[in-house]
C-alpha cells in the first residue's frame, strides 16, 4: 500500500477519495427518491408500500454512515501522511480558493451525515435508524415534538442546506480539476486518478 509523498497521492488516499465520490453520487439522488417514497406512503398509508419505505431509508442511512466513517478514515490518513503540494505558478487567490474549497468539502463530509443523523434522532416516533441490518442505531440528539426548537425539521433544513452548498462546491472542485488537467496540463487530475507525480509540484 503506497503512502502519500510530497508529490503524489498514495493508493489508500485515492481509494478514500473515489469511494466517497461514488457514495455521494448515489446518496443525493437516493435521498430525493427516499423522500418521494415516504411522502407517497404518508398520503395513502398503503401497507404494501411500507417495505419500500424501510428499504430506501435503510440504504440511505447506511450510505450516510459509510460516508462519515470514510471521512474519519480519510482525514486520519491525511494527517498521518504528507500532502502533495499545489502546482507552481498559481496565483495567490487560486491557491486560497483551492485550499478553502478542500477544507469546506472536508467539513461537509462530516456535517452532512451528522445533520442527517441528528434529524433522524430528533424525530418523535419509532422510526428506525439503520446501519445495514442494524435498525437501532443510537440517537445523538434528544427526541422532541414537532415544532420544538431542535426538532426533525430544524436539523433536516440544515441537512438540505449542506447538500446544496456541497453540490455547489463539488461543481467548483470538478471544474478546477478539469481546468488543471486540460487548460494548465499540470496533471492534478491524473495525480488523483493514477497517483503519478506531476512535473510542476511544489510544497
Secondary structure, DSSP 4 states (H G I P E B T S, - for coil): -PPP-SSS--HHHHHHHHHHHHHHHHHHHHHHHHHHHHHHHHHH--GGGHHHHHHHHHHHHHHHHHHHHHHHHHHHHHHTS--PPPBTT--HHHHHHHHHHHHHHHHHHHHHHHHHHHHHHH-SS---B-BTTB-BPPPSS----TTSTTSHHHHHHHHHHHHHHHHHHHHHHHHHHHHIIIII---HHHHHHH-PPPTTB--
